[in-house]
Structure formats: structure tokens, C-alpha cells
Amino acid sequence: MVIGAGLAGLAATRQLVADGVDVALLEAVDAPGGRVRTDRQDGLQLDRGFQLFNPAYPEAQRVFDLPGLNLQSFDAGAVVAIGDGRHIVADPRRQPTQLLRTIRAPVGSLRQKLALLRWAVETGYGPTNRIKRSADRSLAEELRRRGLDGELQRRVLQPFLAGVLADDQLTSSRRFAELLLRAFVRGTPALPAEGMQALPDQLATALPPGVLNLSTATSAVRPGAVVTDRGTIAARAVVIAGDPATGCALAGLPTPPLRGLTTYYHLAEEPPSHRRLLHLDGDHRGPLVNTAVISNVAPSYSLLARRRTDRLHRSRRAHRQRDARGGAPPGRTRIWGRHPSLAGRRHLPHPTGAAGDARSTDLAPTRAPV
């Protein structure tokens, strides 16, 4: 028995089926995916949170039919907002025309940029075992050790990793962060044309009929049985693949520390930028961490050339900084310098664990006037 039809539960069930095991997959809600879901409303595709998919993840290459996802890739780099200026920092391998702008960008010294390049090469192309077996430490300590704890960290690495790890203090595991960096070096983040929902849908479609049981909530796990709202089901073994709070409750374990994020969805008549890049707040004006014009990357996300921008900010500040426009944070246009309309908001109370290695949430969308 597998509990939870998020990506972990779907992948586990897929492997058990391949191994010839008689298995049932239970999911409490009406569709698979866990927090990797896409809502469709008013001609928009709204992923539940600002989510990106990197095809270079080792498990992604093993589990998914990547061509079948019709991936729409970001460009390799970021635009950093500093004061009234916008500065491009790009991967010189994939964006060679941006090399001079990257060198000149006021986001750190040339020494720091070379140190970042050295770290990326070592992590991206060195043996994986070096990352996994060497002594672990916090990411902040690792950046200090590599001479990356100055301007480059504050302007680029911190706002970028705050969105990826939900960790603006860089306390996450160095090992985990380097495994992510390795994937960024080897691949380019992308979005499926049909939204992030395409990932769980692809895995669920491949399961034999009758394996996936939707709208079946689990309330308890007992020796040899699982208690659901449809009755008690006998099970020789149980895999709990739910979110940390639900999984720990079922297993009788303490819930680990969790961090939250909030995503804002915006519409604009004209795109505030034509670039297929992530935009970062290099001045830490907050509460936004990063933003992107998603429809520049995947036009299928919006109808009739309307542009949606996703803005991600730290949830610990989410309830202290609001303005009168439907819950949008103040300073929301400082990264862009324009005023898109708020189309919706989604708060993820625990998308990542404190160590940066847990993924979960499933919340109803919050709409706001446009």
C-alpha cells in the first residue's frame, strides 16, 4: 500500500508495479500530484506555487518520458534588480553573448565570479560521491569557505536560493544545495507546456487500471492494515509518501521544522520584460524574492498573449506586508518598475523542510480582483 499520490508516491508505485508487486495507491483528493498541481481558470494555467522542472535531475531522467512533457525552457541566467538598474548574470556556455555584461554586472568582484565558476565546474562535472561523502556543513559556511560570502552572495545567490530552498539564511545542507547546483549546471529549468500537472498525470496514466484510488483519505496506519474513509484495507507493507505533516502524523513521528512560501500571480497587458529569465531582487527590498514572466517561457500558460508573472516571497513576512490591492505585497513592482494586476495568490505553508529536502502542500487557490 502506498499512501499519497504526489510525485514520490507515484514513482514508488510505478516501481512496485514494474517489480510485479500487487499494490494500491491511495490519494485523499480528486487528482494526483500532491502539491505539483495546476489550476486552470480564465484562460490561465496557474501552478500551485512557483515551480520549475529541471530535466537534469537524475530521477527525472529515469522516471519521466521527457519528450512527452513538451518542456519549455528558461534561458540560463538571471536579471538582478539593483536600484533602478537591471543587470544580467548568465551562464557563458549557453549565453555567450551575455559574457561581457555578466563580467561587468555590479553583483560582486571578478574574483568572486571566478570562484562561483570554479564551484559550479567542480560540482557540476566532478564525481557525485564527492558531494555525498565529504563533510556536510551549512550552505552559508560553504560559501564563506569558498570566498562567496560577499556581494555576490547578497545580490545573486541569496535571493535565488531563498526561492529554491525557502531559506534566506542559507542554513540548508551544503550537500543538498550542491546536488541542486549540479542539476542547474547540467540542465536548464523548464515548464511543461501543459503545466506542472503534466508530471503527475504522466506517471498516473502509466499505472494499471485500479491501482490509483482517488478521494480516499487515510486516517491511520496499523500493523497489517490501513484505515481510510472507505473502510479498513489489509496491507502487508505500507509506504507513506504524503507531505511531512501528514506523513509524520500517520507514522507517529514528530513533524520536522518547515518553511512556507507565497506565490502571487499577475496579469499585464504588455510583458514587463521580454526575457525568458528569472528576475531577482538584488537589494533585498522585500518581501518579494524572485519573479518571472512565465508566458515568455511557456505561452500556453496564458490566453490571448496576456502575461502572467509569478512572484515568490518569504511567508514569515507574508502577513505583515500587504497593500489594499487584493493582498499583493508592497513594492511588488520594484523588480519590474511596472504595475501588473493581481490574478491570484497561493500560500504554501510547508513546501520545503528545514534541511531543504521535503516537498509538500495542497491548498485551494485564493482569487483576487483583476
N, C-alpha and C positions, 0 to 999 in steps of 0.2 A: 504494500500500500504506500502510495506517495501522496503527501498532503501539501497542496499548494501548486497551482499551475502557472507560476511565474516561469521565467527562463530556466532557473535551476531545476524546478520540478519537472518541466517539460523535457529538458535534456536528460535528466536522470531516468525518466520513464522511457524515453527513446532508447537509451542504452539497455535498460532491463528487457524491453521488448526484443531488441536485437540479440540479446543473450538467451532468449527463449523462456523468460520468466513470466508467469501469469501475474499481471499487475493491474491495479486500478489507480487512477489519478483523480483525486478529489479537489474541487475548487469551490470556494464559498460563493463567488459571484457568477454573473451570467456570461463571462467570456474569459479566455485565458490571457495571461500576460503579467499578472501582478501589477507592479507599478509601470511596467512597459506597455502602456496603452495609448491609444489615440482617439480623441473625441472629434467628431465631425459635426460642425454646426455653421450655418450661414455661409456655406461655401469654403470654410476653412478646415484645415487639419490641425488640431491642437494636441500635441503630445503632452502627456501628463508629466510635466517638468521639462526643463531644457535638456534634452537627451541627445547624445550623438553616438554613432556606432563606428567603431574602428575595425575594419576588416583584417587588421594585422593581429588582433587578439588571437592567440593560439587556439583557444576553444572555438572561436568564431569560424576559423578555417575548417575545423573538424566537424562542427555540428551543422552549420548552415550551408545551403546552396546559395553562395554569394551572388552569382549572376542572376538568380531568380529574384533577388531583392531589388534589382534596378537601382543601385546606390548612386546618390547624387553627392559628389564630394565637395567639401570646402577647399579653398586654397590653403597651402601650407604656410601659415603665419598668423599675425595678429596686427590690428591697428590699436595703438596706445594713445589715449587721450591725455594730454598734459597741458593744462591751461586751455588756451584757445587752439592749440596745435594738435594735429593728428599725425602720428609717426608710425610707419610700417616697420615691423620686425618680421622677417620672413626666412624660411629655410632656403639657403642659397642653392641647394641641389635642385629644388623644384621651382624656385622663383629666382633664377639667376639675374633677371633684370632689376630685382629689388636689392641686390647686394650692396650697392653704394648707399642707398637710403637706409639700409639696416645698419651699416657701419656708422653712419652719421647720426642716427637716431639718438636723442638725449636720454637714453634709458640705462646708462652705465658706461664705464670706461671700455676701451678696446681690450684691455687685459681681461675684464670680466666677460666680455663677449667671447673671447677666445677660450676662457675657462669653461663657459657654457658649452661651446662647441666640442671641447675635449670630453666633457662629461657625457654629452649626447653620443659621441662616437663610441666611447668605452662601453656605455650602457646599451646602445643600440646594436652594436656589432660584436661585442665580447660574449663570452660564454654565459648562459643563463645561470649556471651553477655559481658563478662568482657573485651574482646578486643574491641568490638564495642562501648561500653558505657563509658569506662574510658577516662580521658582527653587525647587528642591527643597532640603529640609533634613530633619534627623531630626524625628520627632514630638515628642520632648522639647523640642527647640529651638522648635518651633512653639507648643507650649503655653506656654513661657516668654514668647515674643513676645506672646502674647495674654493674659497675666496669668492663666493657668490652671494654674500650676505649684505651687500650694499645697495646701490642704486638699482641695479638690475633686478635684484630680488623684490624691492619695493615697487618698482614701476611695472614689471612684467610677470615675474614668477609668482608673486603673492596673489595678485588679482586673478591670474589664470588658475592657479592651484586651489584657490578658495572656491572656485566654481566646480572644479573637477573632484576635489576631496571634501568639500564643505568644511574647510579647515583654514581659516585665515591666520592662525597662529603657527601653522606648519609643524604641528606636533605628531603628524602621521608617521607611520613606519617608513623608514628610508627604503627598505626592501620593496614594499608595496608601491611607493612612488616611482622607484626605478623600473619596476616592471611595466608601469604605465608609460613612463618615458620611453622605454624600449619599443612599445607599440606605436607611439607617436613618431618615433624615428623611422620605423619600418612601414608605417601606413598613414593614410590621411583620413581623419574623421569624416563621416558621411551621414546621410539620411536616406532611408529607403523612400522611393517615390511615393509609396502609399502610406507613409508614416511609420513610426516605430512599432506600431501594431503589427506590421508585416513580419516582424521577427517571431513573436509567439504564434501568430497564425500559421507561419510556415511549419513550425515544429508540430503544432497541434494537428494540422492537416495530414501529416505523415503517420500519425498514430492509427492503429487498427480501430475500427468501429467499436464503440462500447467501452473503450479504455478511459476516455476523459469523461468525468462526471461533473457537470457544471451545477451551480446553485445547490451545492452540497457542503454545508458548513460543518466543520469538525469541532466538537466541544471538549473532547477528552481522548487521551490515548492510554489504554490499559494493556496489561500483558495479554497478548494474543487477540486484541480487539481494538477497534476504533469506534468511538461514539460520535454519531452525526445526527443532524436534524431529520434524517430519513431512517434512523434506526442504528443499531449496533452491527458492525461488519467485522467478521473474523479476519485476522491478518497474522501471518507468521512473522512478518517483519514490517517495520514502518520507517519510511524516510520522511522527516519533517522538513519541508522546503518552503515554509512560509516566511513572512517578514520576521525580524528579530523579536519584536514584542510578542507576536502570536506564537512563534516557534518556541520561545523560551517558556511561555505560559503553558503550552501543551507538554513540554518536556520537564516542567518543574524546575527550571533553571532561572537564575537572576537575569534580568534584561541588561545587556551591556549599555554603556553610555551611547547616546545617539545625537546626531545633529540634524537640523532642519534647514530647508531652503524654500524660497518662494519664487515662483516664475510669473512674470507679467507678460501678457500677450497684447501687442499693439498693432493697430492698423494705421497706414498712412496713404494718402492719395498718391504720393510720389515717394520712392525709396530714399531714406536719409543718406544712404550710401549705395553705390553700385557694386561694391566689392563683395566677394564671397569669402570674407574673413571674419573671425571673431574680433570684437571690439572690447578693449579693456580700459578700466578707469585707473590710469597711472597715478592720479592724485589722491586716490582713496577718499573721495568726497562723499561716497556712500549715499544711500545704502546699496546701490547697485554695484555688482561685481563685474559682470560682463554682459554683453548683448550682441545680437547678430540679426541681420536681415535674412530670415530663413528662406523667404521666397526668392532671394537671389541665388540660393544654392539649389533649392528644390521648388520650382514654380508650381508644382502640383499642390503645394501646401496652401495656396490662396487662389481665389477665383477672380477672373477679370483683372489680372495684373495688380490686385491690391497687395500690399506688402505687410507681412507680419513680422514684428520684431519681438524677440524673447529677451527678457531682462531678468537676471538672476541676482538675488541679494541674500544676505545672511539673515536667517529667521530670527536671530536674537535681537535684531533691530527692527523686525518687520512691524511690530505693533506699536512702536514708539514714533515711527516716521511715516506719516500719511498726509495726504492733502485732501482737498474736498472732491477731487475728480475720481470717484468710484474706487478709492483705496489705492491709487497709484502713489508711489513714493515721491517725496520732493526731490528735485534735482534730477528727475528721470530723463531729461533731455540734455544733460550736460555732456554726455558722451557723444550725442548726435548734434546738439545745437538746434534741434527742431522739435515739434510738438505732435507726435503721433497720438491717435486716440486709443484709449484703453479698451481692449476687446474682452479681457477676462483675466483671471488670476487663479493660480493654483499653489497652495501651500503643501509642501511635503515635509511632514514632521520628523521623519527619520529615513531620508534617502541613503545615508551612509552611517556606518558605525564610527566610533571614535578612533579606531585604528585604520579607518579608510577601507574596510573590507566587507561591509554589509550593504545590501541594497533592498529597499522595501518601500512600499506605500500603495494605497489605493483609496483615493478620495474623490468625492464628487466635485465637479468644476464650480467655480464661482464666477458668475457673469457680472459685467459692469456695463453701464450705458456707453454707447459708442457715439 
